[in-house]
Amino acid sequence: MSDKPVLISVTGHASRRVDPLRAGVRFGVGCEGHDPTVAHTRAARAVDELTALITAVDDRPDHPLKRWSLGQVRHSRHRPYNSEGLQLDFVYNSSADGLVTFRDLSAVAGFVDALADMDAVAVHGIDWSLTRKTTARHLRSIRADAVDDAHAKALTYARALGRRQIRPVEISDQGLLAGPPASAGVRMAGVSFRADQQPRIDLRPEPLVLDADVQARFEAV
């Protein structure tokens, strides 16, 4: 066998499942009718009730909220068509969107139940997430594990060729080394709460998945 170093190109992968630390509840107010005053009044009343509810939760001694926002009521109108293609009278719409982010996940279910009992309010979804510091800490470790995976893979290939040592030549995120493009290096996936699901449930999110992929080249000697 030739003593010339053999170039080995590999990918490395690592992943970790992490329990979420934050929950962002997305919701909206929606009212419509043929009388603009009625639609506007219902929406304004719903926004006032939402503000009171969120403020009460935010003022609790345990401070379960990280942040919250509730937009201004927006007004619009449109003229629908009936089944015969005739344009009907104006329908007036009033709407507003809000987001409440919880640091205490045990308080999410009760808040969602309270929203479900409110007139003209709908839950659009729940976004589960980590804090930035926690994400960065886990990604540092996961990226190192991905490098270890690439190294172990390259060493296996080298030993199959009768070589006993390898030394790194290049390492990069996926897609940066010469060759066909690859998928993104770091991805995060989680579960969400759909508006068509029964809201009165015990919300137990699945762990989020953090993963990392690297490309690497080694010389086997």
Legacy VTK file of the C-alpha trace (Angstrom):
# vtk DataFile Version 3.0
C-alpha trace
ASCII
DATASET POLYDATA
POINTS 221 float
0.000 0.000 0.000
1.222 3.497 -0.845
2.556 5.654 1.990
0.906 8.710 0.455
-1.703 10.214 2.846
-5.317 9.377 1.991
-7.864 12.220 2.096
-11.084 11.248 3.901
-14.184 13.460 3.723
-16.968 12.852 6.249
-19.953 14.459 7.936
-20.600 14.525 11.653
-23.944 14.775 13.421
-25.140 15.257 16.990
-28.492 16.056 18.556
-30.064 16.562 21.957
-33.620 16.707 23.273
-34.182 19.577 25.692
-37.301 20.451 27.677
-38.655 23.918 26.747
-38.315 26.780 29.194
-40.610 29.337 27.558
-44.092 29.232 26.041
-45.426 31.963 23.774
-49.237 31.880 23.588
-50.474 33.501 20.376
-54.121 34.604 20.300
-56.426 36.975 18.488
-59.676 38.891 18.774
-62.080 38.729 15.844
-65.514 40.315 15.524
-67.628 40.927 12.443
-71.115 42.029 11.547
-73.198 44.243 9.292
-73.152 47.034 11.855
-69.658 48.521 12.238
-70.442 49.941 15.672
-71.410 46.534 17.028
-68.262 44.876 15.645
-66.005 47.627 16.952
-67.643 47.633 20.384
-67.355 43.844 20.799
-63.694 43.904 19.809
-62.878 46.805 22.130
-64.635 45.035 25.008
-62.693 41.837 24.334
-59.390 43.743 24.270
-60.237 45.393 27.601
-61.035 41.989 29.129
-57.808 40.529 27.741
-55.774 43.412 29.140
-57.324 42.899 32.562
-56.672 39.152 32.453
-53.047 39.477 31.350
-52.332 42.243 33.851
-53.742 40.110 36.668
-51.483 37.199 35.675
-48.475 39.497 35.291
-49.036 40.992 38.753
-49.047 37.630 40.523
-46.352 37.266 43.215
-44.665 34.422 41.324
-44.361 36.563 38.134
-45.080 33.779 35.599
-44.815 36.061 32.557
-41.648 37.012 30.698
-43.326 39.577 28.442
-46.605 40.296 26.708
-48.051 42.432 23.944
-51.548 43.219 22.705
-52.015 45.211 19.518
-54.476 47.937 18.715
-57.858 46.985 17.266
-57.820 47.031 13.457
-60.950 47.745 11.426
-61.777 46.628 7.896
-64.744 45.795 5.692
-65.560 43.646 2.668
-68.548 42.743 0.519
-69.076 38.979 0.215
-70.910 37.188 -2.604
-73.773 34.752 -2.188
-74.109 31.374 -3.935
-75.737 33.080 -6.939
-72.819 35.459 -7.433
-74.620 38.528 -6.129
-72.627 40.937 -4.002
-74.083 41.409 -0.546
-73.935 44.275 1.918
-70.708 45.238 3.638
-69.428 43.042 6.467
-67.357 44.949 9.023
-64.408 43.326 10.799
-62.563 44.346 13.939
-59.520 42.371 15.079
-56.434 42.445 17.268
-53.541 40.070 17.936
-51.612 39.346 21.108
-48.693 37.324 22.443
-48.003 36.316 26.031
-44.690 34.621 26.821
-44.537 32.514 29.979
-41.443 31.713 32.007
-43.546 29.451 34.252
-44.933 26.683 32.030
-47.277 25.430 34.745
-49.334 28.621 34.308
-49.951 28.150 30.567
-52.897 25.717 30.738
-54.937 27.927 33.063
-54.353 30.953 30.849
-55.391 29.065 27.709
-58.557 27.893 29.469
-59.352 31.487 30.436
-58.924 32.606 26.818
-61.234 29.828 25.621
-63.995 31.191 27.863
-63.757 34.704 26.442
-66.074 35.984 23.736
-64.506 36.609 20.316
-61.059 35.355 21.405
-59.252 32.427 19.753
-55.934 30.752 20.569
-53.789 30.583 17.417
-50.946 28.495 18.814
-48.235 27.997 21.413
-44.555 28.402 20.548
-42.289 26.428 22.871
-38.706 27.636 23.156
-35.543 27.889 25.249
-33.766 30.925 26.605
-30.936 32.311 24.483
-28.325 31.399 27.104
-29.608 27.837 27.394
-29.707 27.431 23.623
-26.147 28.718 23.255
-24.867 26.446 26.043
-26.405 23.325 24.514
-25.292 24.218 20.981
-21.668 24.595 22.083
-21.746 21.077 23.455
-23.701 19.616 20.519
-21.340 21.120 17.942
-18.379 19.595 19.782
-20.184 16.231 19.740
-20.711 16.579 15.980
-16.967 17.092 15.514
-16.290 14.006 17.647
-18.708 12.037 15.463
-16.914 13.141 12.297
-13.540 12.243 13.817
-14.725 8.780 14.870
-16.186 8.123 11.425
-12.993 9.184 9.660
-10.879 7.027 11.989
-13.044 3.993 11.171
-12.516 4.575 7.446
-8.772 5.031 7.953
-8.384 1.813 9.891
-10.355 -0.058 7.243
-7.607 1.080 4.842
-4.850 -0.066 7.159
-4.003 3.443 8.380
-3.725 4.047 12.095
-3.621 7.813 12.425
-5.611 10.717 11.049
-5.073 14.439 11.203
-7.696 17.138 10.528
-7.418 19.183 7.329
-10.714 21.101 7.142
-13.901 21.390 9.144
-16.991 23.507 8.484
-20.720 23.833 8.860
-22.733 21.808 6.382
-22.515 23.084 2.810
-19.394 25.251 3.193
-16.840 22.744 1.950
-16.603 22.143 -1.794
-19.322 19.818 -2.990
-23.109 19.720 -3.264
-25.103 21.951 -0.895
-26.345 20.335 2.285
-29.014 21.096 4.823
-28.708 23.785 7.469
-26.169 23.119 10.188
-28.356 23.796 13.196
-32.077 23.213 13.383
-34.655 23.439 16.105
-38.021 21.716 16.058
-40.791 21.497 18.591
-44.484 20.951 19.047
-47.241 23.499 18.621
-50.800 23.930 19.823
-53.295 24.182 16.960
-56.469 26.230 17.212
-58.557 23.214 16.168
-57.379 21.197 19.161
-59.430 20.990 22.335
-58.015 23.813 24.493
-59.001 22.293 27.830
-56.100 19.873 28.008
-53.088 19.357 30.220
-50.390 20.998 28.124
-47.259 18.854 28.269
-44.940 19.818 25.426
-42.516 17.327 23.975
-38.814 18.195 24.254
-37.315 20.476 21.643
-34.665 18.968 19.393
-31.363 20.782 18.921
-28.972 19.331 16.385
-25.773 20.198 14.550
-24.063 18.894 11.415
-20.487 19.452 10.285
-18.360 18.541 7.281
-14.754 17.565 7.813
-11.709 16.348 5.918
-8.903 14.298 7.440
-5.668 12.854 6.156
-5.102 9.222 7.014
-1.407 8.326 7.410
LINES 1 222
221 0 1 2 3 4 5 6 7 8 9 10 11 12 13 14 15 16 17 18 19 20 21 22 23 24 25 26 27 28 29 30 31 32 33 34 35 36 37 38 39 40 41 42 43 44 45 46 47 48 49 50 51 52 53 54 55 56 57 58 59 60 61 62 63 64 65 66 67 68 69 70 71 72 73 74 75 76 77 78 79 80 81 82 83 84 85 86 87 88 89 90 91 92 93 94 95 96 97 98 99 100 101 102 103 104 105 106 107 108 109 110 111 112 113 114 115 116 117 118 119 120 121 122 123 124 125 126 127 128 129 130 131 132 133 134 135 136 137 138 139 140 141 142 143 144 145 146 147 148 149 150 151 152 153 154 155 156 157 158 159 160 161 162 163 164 165 166 167 168 169 170 171 172 173 174 175 176 177 178 179 180 181 182 183 184 185 186 187 188 189 190 191 192 193 194 195 196 197 198 199 200 201 202 203 204 205 206 207 208 209 210 211 212 213 214 215 216 217 218 219 220
